């Protein structure tokens, strides 16, 4: 917190600091013997005429603070880079993860990429807004809605929070326009060698294609031809299978892209969980990626998937940023 030479807290932020990362302290109540305060760190996304500040925290949580409750505040440096693991910018990871889960159709809107794949996953059916769309925001969003509407799909925009260069301001603008956040998850990164050392990788079969047995274990049922194209798309794709008595005991997918190895669809037969199968799959895939010259790992995990998060933590990975999918507002009027 910002404390003056006289020992008093000071508010050293103004509306001109919208878009910057700030740390603020606000009064939240009075206890029996002292006042109670709460600290918030995040990106200042608005400061409206009614004197209410909006701060977006790392995971995308929005905190609204009356100006009258502020007791201290200052601009702080951008979120520090991870001290362990591979260094990477948000833009690099966004592009790598997009190449690792390719749509069947895409089109540019300025620096935005419009992606569609018949509705198979939001990642392959959403806008990746990296940069300037070349139009005012309202016009760009209207163009987005027309593009997806012509394909019989709802319009989604994928945004990110919590790292340098992420899109807290765009999130706030979407919410002001009635776009609804439906899904949030995190992108994690780490050193690939530690993943490879997590287990022996014994008994894991690798293939360039996903056969019927692999697709039968994949949790997204009714996989279509479009879905198969998304699963098979990417610079260098591998599928892992641990054979079982009644279909695969475990599966996984890998895409190698330069120094990056992306893991997805790591799934285990529910009857065989907590036996190290997922670790074996990831180790085998990691060794394949190392052989192709990769050195860094990335994957995406939902915030409520406690089991997966515990596994990835043991393998040395950690959250780099959060990402979110915003759905277009429902039509109004006749």
LINRA-V508644 format. One record per backbone hydrogen bond with DSSP energy under -0.5 kcal/mol. NH is the residue of the N-H (numbers start at 1). CO is the residue of the C=O. If there is no record, write none. Layout:
NH_CO ; NH_CO
This chain:
3_1 ; 4_8 ; 7_4 ; 10_2 ; 12_10 ; 12_73 ; 17_14 ; 18_15 ; 19_44 ; 20_17 ; 22_42 ; 23_74 ; 24_40 ; 25_72 ; 26_38 ; 27_69 ; 28_36 ; 29_36 ; 31_34 ; 36_29 ; 38_26 ; 40_24 ; 42_22 ; 43_56 ; 44_20 ; 45_43 ; 45_54 ; 46_54 ; 48_52 ; 51_48 ; 53_65 ; 54_46 ; 55_63 ; 56_43 ; 57_55 ; 57_61 ; 60_57 ; 63_55 ; 63_61 ; 65_53 ; 67_51 ; 69_66 ; 70_66 ; 70_67 ; 71_25 ; 72_25 ; 73_10 ; 74_23 ; 76_21 ; 90_164 ; 93_89 ; 94_90 ; 95_91 ; 96_92 ; 97_93 ; 98_94 ; 99_95 ; 100_96 ; 101_98 ; 104_116 ; 105_116 ; 107_114 ; 109_112 ; 111_132 ; 112_109 ; 113_128 ; 114_107 ; 114_112 ; 115_113 ; 115_126 ; 116_105 ; 120_117 ; 121_119 ; 125_122 ; 127_156 ; 128_113 ; 129_127 ; 129_158 ; 130_111 ; 130_128 ; 131_129 ; 140_136 ; 141_137 ; 142_138 ; 143_139 ; 144_140 ; 145_141 ; 146_142 ; 147_143 ; 148_144 ; 149_145 ; 150_146 ; 151_148 ; 152_149 ; 153_148 ; 157_326 ; 158_127 ; 159_157 ; 159_324 ; 161_322 ; 166_163 ; 167_160 ; 171_167 ; 172_168 ; 173_169 ; 174_170 ; 175_171 ; 176_172 ; 177_173 ; 178_175 ; 179_174 ; 180_327 ; 182_180 ; 182_325 ; 183_325 ; 185_323 ; 186_301 ; 187_321 ; 188_186 ; 188_299 ; 189_318 ; 190_297 ; 192_295 ; 195_191 ; 196_192 ; 197_193 ; 198_195 ; 199_196 ; 204_201 ; 205_203 ; 205_241 ; 207_239 ; 211_209 ; 215_211 ; 216_212 ; 217_213 ; 217_214 ; 218_214 ; 221_219 ; 228_224 ; 229_225 ; 230_226 ; 231_227 ; 232_228 ; 233_229 ; 233_230 ; 238_254 ; 239_207 ; 240_252 ; 241_205 ; 242_250 ; 243_203 ; 243_241 ; 247_244 ; 249_242 ; 250_242 ; 251_267 ; 252_240 ; 253_264 ; 254_238 ; 255_262 ; 256_236 ; 257_260 ; 260_257 ; 261_296 ; 262_255 ; 263_298 ; 264_253 ; 267_251 ; 267_265 ; 269_249 ; 272_269 ; 273_270 ; 275_272 ; 280_276 ; 281_277 ; 282_278 ; 283_279 ; 284_280 ; 285_281 ; 286_282 ; 287_283 ; 288_284 ; 289_285 ; 290_286 ; 291_287 ; 292_288 ; 292_289 ; 293_290 ; 294_289 ; 295_259 ; 296_259 ; 297_190 ; 298_261 ; 299_188 ; 300_263 ; 301_186 ; 303_184 ; 305_302 ; 306_304 ; 309_305 ; 310_306 ; 311_307 ; 312_308 ; 313_309 ; 314_310 ; 315_311 ; 316_313 ; 317_312 ; 318_189 ; 320_187 ; 321_187 ; 322_161 ; 323_185 ; 324_159 ; 325_183 ; 326_157 ; 326_324 ; 327_180 ; 328_155
